[in-house]
Amino acid sequence: MPDPILLHPSDDVVILTAKEGGVPAGHKLARHALAQGRPIRKFGQIIGYATQDIDAGEHVHSHNCAIGAHDRDYAAGTDLEAARAAIPEAAPATFRGYRRADGRVGTRNYIALCATVNCSATVIRQAAEQIRASGILDAYPNVDGVFALAHGTGCGMAAEGPGWDNLQRVLWGYATHPNVGAAVFVGLGCEVMQVARMKAAFSGTGQERFHGLTIQDTGGTRATIAAIRERVEALLPEVNAVERSDCPASELTVALQCGGSDGYSGITANPALGVAADLLVGQGGAVILSETPEIYGAEQLLIRRAASPEVAGKLLARIRWWEGYTAMHGGSMDNNPSPGNKAGGLTTILEKSLGAAAKGGSTPLADVVGYAEQVAARGLIFMDTPGYDPVSVTGQIAGGAQVVVFTTGRGSAFGSKPAPTIKLATNDRLFTSMPEDMDLNCGDIVSEGTSLARKGAEILAEILAVASGKPTRSEALGLGDHEIVPWQVGAVM
């Protein structure tokens, strides 16, 4: 039987690599006796507290371990020099991307149909389906397709405030995304989310690439679908005219995600993705870590390598906001992990967060941005988002991510447009059981002793290949049209 894994000399637990005595792989066993009330460490950090006496070799999980206080010795910037030293040096890498007129680079070339309100969601979806079924796209090889940005809001909401801000940033971010060659906004006509107001808010940036119409002014549902098709057909030759060319890897912004995590996530795929993230930062690129509730308990590690006191303060402010937000709604920051996470071996949000934060690698935290805000800085960026994957990825893509890398241990059927999603399996079993959904296997880090350095280089190579046009598994399955979910904050009125 393979030996259990000890992640840090100070840890109180080891992780099973094979089922033992009824305890599944990925779960924890106590290294020594633990008295009730004692903190339990994994990754060298507190993940919870013993709720009863635990014997050496006993299974440590939800029945005898619960959340409690975690390390809040933030000491902003104390690890900054070490983080700067962690930025690797390498020969410049390139990929084959679409260079836009504004200088940004796309990894895909889509036409976006954007609903300003739920009332126009069906119209854009039917228009997109009809365009795909017509076969007209076959004549335009440089166009990756037409996708529908449909959502469940846009009216019955406050005309200002965080909910409004989130939605307009998502709509504008998708419509002007470097992976989008042209966009058509479609509204009902009387909704709160008006295109004209959005255009004014963003001072016209990117307006040359989008068009707009409303159902009320166009003559109803069928007439609007026909008008959308006519508009797209007119746009296709222009969008198709752009061609791929060699572009530096520094132009890439990559979203880092995890979902359906298990006990292996923080051991294999997440730290390997962290290595790839460091490599991309070394190229001058940017990576976006997010899911604020899922770095809770690990935020101190990011704050200690913040590039400035201002950056550290911004992250701490978001942590405090989330503590208040969950309390206001009668929840807890430990509502996470999910039942699937727990079945995979994760016990508390502190444990899950420490593994999730590993995706961000070791380089300085360069900036903290709000949900769906445009990412301008290079390096490791943190974006404030919920932990719910579709909502989080929607914000990252709206912020400019041209590729998404998504780790999973339990399995995921996630995909995204216009930025393709690369899925990494944390274990061999998942890679074997869901072969059509997983792009790369990271389980060999445990089963074959593959180094994190080697796997991180493999992940970066896959990112560059996908950025150059290689289809991902989720793209081949047609995923991505129904996973666009803007973060709704505020009352529905």
C-alpha positions in Angstrom: 0.0 0.0 0.0 1.4 3.5 -0.9 2.6 5.5 2.0 0.4 8.4 3.3 1.6 11.9 2.4 3.0 14.3 5.0 2.8 17.8 3.6 4.6 19.7 6.3 6.8 18.6 9.2 4.5 20.4 11.7 1.3 18.7 10.4 -0.9 16.6 12.8 -2.3 14.6 9.9 -1.2 12.6 6.9 -3.2 12.1 3.7 -4.1 8.6 2.4 -3.1 7.7 -1.1 -5.2 4.5 -1.1 -8.3 3.3 0.9 -7.3 2.0 4.3 -9.5 0.4 6.9 -12.7 1.9 5.3 -11.2 5.4 5.1 -11.1 6.6 1.5 -8.1 7.9 -0.3 -7.6 11.7 0.0 -8.8 11.7 3.6 -6.7 12.4 6.7 -5.3 10.2 9.5 -3.9 11.5 12.8 -0.2 11.3 13.1 -0.4 11.2 16.9 -3.0 11.5 19.6 -4.9 14.8 19.7 -6.7 16.1 22.7 -10.2 17.7 22.5 -9.8 21.4 21.7 -6.4 21.1 20.2 -5.7 22.8 16.8 -5.1 20.4 13.9 -2.6 21.4 11.3 -2.2 20.6 7.6 0.0 22.4 5.1 1.7 23.7 8.3 -1.5 25.8 9.0 -4.5 25.4 11.3 -7.4 23.7 9.5 -9.7 23.1 12.5 -9.9 21.9 16.1 -10.5 18.5 17.6 -14.1 18.3 18.9 -13.2 15.1 20.9 -10.1 13.1 21.8 -8.5 11.6 18.7 -6.2 8.6 18.8 -3.1 8.2 16.6 -4.0 6.7 13.3 -7.7 7.6 13.6 -9.7 9.1 10.7 -9.8 12.9 11.1 -12.9 14.5 9.5 -16.2 16.2 10.1 -17.1 13.9 13.0 -14.2 15.0 15.1 -12.8 18.2 13.6 -14.5 21.6 13.3 -13.6 25.1 12.2 -12.3 27.6 14.7 -10.0 30.6 14.8 -7.3 30.7 12.2 -4.0 32.5 11.8 -4.6 36.2 11.5 -1.1 37.4 11.8 -1.3 39.2 8.5 2.1 41.0 8.7 1.5 42.6 5.3 4.5 42.4 3.0 6.8 40.4 5.2 7.1 37.7 2.5 7.4 40.1 -0.4 11.1 39.7 -1.1 10.8 35.9 -1.1 7.8 36.3 -3.5 9.8 38.5 -5.8 12.6 35.9 -5.8 10.1 33.3 -6.8 9.4 34.9 -10.2 11.2 32.6 -12.6 13.4 33.7 -15.5 12.9 32.0 -18.8 13.3 32.6 -22.6 10.2 34.5 -23.9 7.4 32.3 -25.0 4.8 33.0 -27.7 1.4 31.8 -28.8 -0.7 32.3 -32.0 -3.4 34.9 -31.1 -5.7 37.4 -32.7 -4.2 40.9 -32.4 -7.0 43.5 -32.0 -7.0 47.1 -33.2 -6.7 48.3 -29.6 -3.5 46.2 -29.1 -5.0 43.5 -27.0 -4.8 39.8 -28.0 -7.5 37.2 -28.2 -7.3 33.5 -28.0 -10.6 33.0 -29.8 -12.7 35.0 -32.3 -16.4 35.0 -31.4 -19.4 37.1 -32.1 -21.3 37.8 -28.9 -25.1 38.2 -28.5 -25.6 40.0 -25.2 -29.0 40.3 -23.5 -29.3 43.4 -21.4 -32.2 41.8 -19.5 -33.7 38.4 -19.0 -36.6 39.4 -21.2 -34.3 39.1 -24.3 -32.6 35.9 -23.2 -34.7 33.6 -25.3 -34.4 35.8 -28.3 -30.6 35.8 -28.4 -30.4 32.0 -27.6 -32.8 31.2 -30.4 -30.9 33.5 -32.8 -27.6 31.8 -31.8 -29.0 28.3 -32.3 -30.5 29.3 -35.7 -27.2 30.8 -36.9 -25.3 27.7 -35.9 -27.8 25.4 -37.5 -27.8 27.3 -40.8 -24.3 26.3 -41.6 -23.3 29.9 -42.6 -20.4 29.9 -40.1 -18.7 27.1 -42.2 -17.6 29.8 -44.8 -15.8 31.8 -42.1 -12.9 29.6 -40.7 -11.5 32.4 -38.5 -14.7 32.8 -36.6 -15.0 30.5 -33.7 -18.8 30.8 -33.4 -21.6 32.8 -32.0 -22.5 32.6 -28.3 -25.4 34.0 -26.3 -24.7 36.0 -23.1 -28.1 35.4 -21.4 -28.7 35.9 -17.7 -31.6 36.2 -15.2 -31.6 39.9 -14.3 -31.3 43.4 -15.8 -34.6 44.7 -14.4 -36.4 44.6 -11.1 -33.2 45.8 -9.6 -31.8 49.1 -8.2 -30.5 51.4 -11.0 -27.3 51.9 -9.0 -25.2 50.1 -6.4 -23.2 46.8 -6.4 -25.7 44.7 -8.3 -26.0 47.2 -11.1 -22.2 47.7 -11.2 -21.6 44.0 -11.4 -24.0 43.4 -14.3 -22.9 46.4 -16.4 -19.2 45.4 -15.9 -20.0 41.8 -17.0 -22.0 42.9 -20.1 -19.4 45.5 -21.2 -16.5 43.2 -20.3 -17.9 40.4 -22.5 -18.9 42.7 -25.4 -15.4 44.2 -25.6 -13.5 41.1 -24.6 -10.3 40.4 -26.7 -11.8 37.0 -27.6 -14.8 38.8 -29.2 -14.6 40.3 -32.7 -18.1 41.9 -32.6 -21.1 42.0 -30.3 -24.8 42.7 -30.6 -26.6 44.0 -27.5 -30.3 43.0 -27.5 -32.8 44.5 -25.0 -36.5 44.5 -24.5 -36.5 48.3 -24.4 -38.0 49.3 -21.1 -35.5 47.6 -18.7 -33.4 49.1 -16.0 -30.1 48.1 -17.7 -30.1 50.5 -20.6 -27.3 50.2 -23.3 -27.0 54.0 -23.7 -26.3 54.5 -20.0 -23.7 51.7 -20.1 -22.0 53.2 -23.1 -21.8 56.5 -21.2 -20.4 54.9 -18.1 -17.5 53.3 -20.0 -16.8 56.5 -22.0 -17.2 54.8 -25.4 -14.3 52.3 -24.9 -14.8 49.5 -27.4 -18.0 50.9 -28.9 -16.8 50.5 -32.4 -17.2 46.7 -32.0 -20.8 46.5 -30.9 -24.3 47.0 -32.2 -27.7 47.3 -30.4 -31.4 46.7 -30.9 -34.5 46.2 -28.8 -37.4 43.8 -29.2 -40.0 46.6 -28.7 -38.5 48.8 -31.5 -37.8 45.9 -33.9 -41.3 44.5 -34.0 -41.4 41.5 -31.5 -39.8 38.2 -31.0 -39.6 36.7 -34.5 -38.7 40.0 -36.1 -35.9 40.5 -33.6 -34.5 37.0 -34.2 -34.5 37.7 -37.9 -32.8 41.1 -37.3 -30.1 39.5 -35.2 -29.4 36.9 -37.9 -29.2 39.6 -40.5 -26.9 41.7 -38.4 -24.6 38.8 -37.7 -24.4 37.8 -41.3 -23.3 41.3 -42.2 -20.6 41.2 -39.5 -19.1 37.9 -40.4 -16.8 39.0 -43.2 -15.3 41.7 -41.1 -14.8 39.4 -38.0 -13.3 36.7 -40.2 -10.7 39.1 -41.7 -8.5 38.9 -38.6 -5.9 36.1 -38.6 -3.7 34.5 -35.9 -0.1 35.8 -35.5 2.8 35.3 -33.1 2.1 37.1 -29.8 4.2 37.1 -26.6 3.0 35.1 -23.6 3.0 38.4 -21.7 -0.3 39.3 -23.4 -2.1 36.4 -21.7 -4.4 36.8 -18.7 -5.4 33.4 -17.3 -8.2 32.7 -14.8 -7.4 30.2 -12.0 -10.4 28.1 -10.8 -11.2 25.0 -8.8 -14.4 23.2 -8.4 -15.6 19.8 -7.1 -12.4 19.7 -5.0 -11.1 16.7 -3.1 -8.3 15.8 -0.7 -5.9 15.7 -3.6 -6.6 19.2 -4.9 -4.2 20.9 -2.6 -1.5 18.2 -3.2 -1.5 17.8 -7.0 -3.4 20.0 -9.4 -3.6 23.2 -7.4 0.1 23.5 -6.6 1.0 22.4 -10.1 -1.3 25.1 -11.5 0.5 27.5 -9.0 3.8 26.5 -10.7 2.3 27.3 -14.1 1.0 30.6 -12.8 4.5 31.5 -11.6 5.9 30.6 -15.0 3.4 32.8 -16.8 4.1 35.7 -14.4 7.7 35.2 -15.2 6.8 35.7 -18.9 5.2 39.0 -18.0 1.6 37.7 -18.0 -1.2 37.9 -15.5 -3.1 35.3 -13.5 -6.4 35.9 -11.7 -7.1 34.1 -8.4 -10.6 34.6 -7.1 -13.4 33.0 -5.0 -13.0 35.1 -1.8 -14.9 32.7 0.5 -12.6 29.9 -0.7 -9.4 31.7 0.3 -10.8 32.3 3.8 -8.2 30.9 6.2 -5.4 31.4 3.7 -5.7 35.1 3.1 -2.8 35.7 5.5 -0.5 33.9 3.0 -1.5 36.3 0.3 -1.4 39.4 2.4 2.2 38.6 3.5 3.3 38.8 -0.1 1.2 41.8 -1.1 3.1 44.3 -3.3 2.1 47.2 -1.1 0.2 48.1 2.0 -2.7 49.4 -0.2 -3.0 46.0 -1.9 -3.0 44.2 1.4 -5.6 46.5 2.7 -7.9 45.9 -0.2 -7.8 42.1 0.3 -8.4 42.4 4.0 -11.4 44.8 3.4 -13.0 42.1 1.1 -12.5 39.4 3.8 -14.2 41.6 6.3 -17.0 42.4 3.9 -17.7 38.7 3.3 -17.7 38.0 7.1 -20.4 40.7 7.5 -22.3 39.6 4.3 -22.6 35.9 5.4 -23.6 36.9 9.0 -26.2 39.3 7.7 -27.9 36.4 5.8 -27.6 34.0 8.7 -24.8 32.0 7.2 -21.2 31.2 8.0 -17.9 31.3 6.2 -17.8 27.6 6.9 -20.9 26.9 4.8 -18.2 25.6 2.5 -17.0 22.9 1.9 -19.8 21.3 -0.1 -21.1 17.7 0.5 -19.0 16.6 -2.4 -15.9 18.3 -1.1 -16.4 16.5 2.3 -16.8 13.2 0.6 -13.5 13.8 -1.1 -11.7 14.4 2.2 -12.0 18.2 2.8 -13.3 19.0 6.3 -13.4 22.7 6.9 -13.2 25.9 4.7 -9.8 26.5 6.3 -8.5 23.3 4.8 -10.1 23.9 1.5 -8.9 27.4 1.3 -5.2 26.5 2.0 -5.3 24.1 -0.9 -7.3 26.5 -3.2 -4.8 29.3 -2.6 -2.0 27.1 -3.9 -3.3 27.9 -7.5 -1.9 31.4 -7.1 1.7 30.2 -6.9 4.4 32.0 -5.0 4.9 35.4 -6.7 3.8 38.8 -5.2 0.2 39.7 -5.0 0.2 42.6 -7.5 -3.3 43.9 -7.1 -6.9 43.2 -5.8 -9.8 44.2 -8.0 -13.6 44.1 -7.7 -15.9 41.7 -9.4 -15.6 41.8 -13.2 -13.3 44.8 -13.1 -10.8 45.1 -15.9 -7.4 43.7 -15.0 -4.7 46.1 -16.0 -1.7 45.1 -13.8 0.5 42.1 -14.6 1.4 39.3 -12.2 -0.8 37.7 -9.6 -4.2 39.5 -9.3 -6.9 38.7 -6.8 -10.5 39.3 -8.0 -13.3 39.4 -5.3 -15.9 36.9 -6.4 -18.2 34.3 -4.8 -17.0 30.7 -4.6 -19.7 29.5 -7.0 -17.7 28.6 -10.1 -20.0 29.9 -12.9 -20.4 33.3 -11.1 -16.7 33.5 -10.4 -15.5 32.6 -13.9 -18.0 35.1 -15.4 -16.3 37.8 -13.4 -12.8 36.7 -14.4 -13.7 36.6 -18.1 -15.4 40.0 -17.9 -12.1 41.2 -16.3 -10.2 40.1 -19.4 -9.1 36.5 -18.9 -8.6 34.9 -22.3 -8.1 31.4 -20.9 -9.5 29.6 -17.8 -7.7 26.7 -16.0 -10.0 24.7 -13.8 -8.9 22.0 -11.4 -11.3 19.4 -10.1 -11.1 16.2 -8.0 -14.7 15.1 -7.9 -15.4 15.9 -11.6 -16.9 18.9 -13.4 -18.9 19.5 -16.5 -17.9 23.2 -16.7 -17.0 25.1 -19.8 -16.9 28.8 -20.7 -17.2 31.2 -23.6 -15.6 33.3 -25.1 -12.6 32.1 -23.0 -11.9 28.4 -23.3 -11.6 26.3 -20.1 -8.8 23.8 -19.6 -9.7 21.2 -16.9 -7.1 19.5 -14.7 -7.9 16.2 -12.9 -6.4 16.0 -9.4 -6.3 12.1 -9.4 -6.0 9.2 -11.8 -9.5 7.8 -11.0 -11.2 11.0 -12.2 -9.0 11.2 -15.4 -10.0 7.7 -16.2 -13.7 7.9 -15.4 -14.4 11.2 -17.2 -11.9 11.2 -20.1 -14.0 13.4 -22.4 -14.2 16.2 -19.8 -10.6 16.3 -18.5 -7.7 17.9 -20.5 -4.8 17.0 -18.3 -4.1 14.5 -15.5 -2.3 15.7 -12.3 -2.9 12.5 -10.5 0.5 11.2 -11.6 2.1 13.6 -9.1 1.1 11.0 -6.5 0.8 7.8 -8.4 4.1 8.1 -10.4 6.1 10.8 -8.5 5.9 13.4 -11.3 7.4 16.6 -9.9 5.3 19.8 -9.5 7.9 21.6 -11.7 7.4 19.2 -14.5 3.6 19.2 -14.3 3.6 23.0 -14.0 5.6 23.3 -17.3 3.2 20.8 -18.9 0.2 23.0 -17.8 1.8 26.2 -19.2 2.5 24.4 -22.5 -1.2 23.4 -22.7 -2.2 27.0 -21.9 -0.1 28.2 -24.8 -1.5 25.5 -27.1 -5.1 26.3 -26.3 -4.4 30.0 -26.6 -3.1 29.2 -30.1 -6.4 27.5 -31.0 -6.2 24.0 -29.7 -9.8 23.0 -28.7 -10.4 22.0 -25.1 -12.5 19.1 -24.0 -15.3 21.4 -22.9 -15.3 23.2 -26.2 -15.6 19.8 -28.0 -18.6 19.1 -25.8 -20.2 22.4 -26.6 -20.1 23.8 -23.1 -20.1 27.4 -22.2 -23.4 29.0 -23.4 -25.3 28.4 -20.1 -22.5 29.0 -17.6 -22.5 32.8 -17.8 -23.9 33.9 -14.4 -23.3 37.5 -13.3 -23.1 38.0 -9.5 -26.5 39.4 -8.3 -26.1 41.5 -5.2 -29.0 43.5 -3.7 -32.8 43.3 -3.6 -34.9 41.9 -6.4 -37.7 44.4 -6.7 
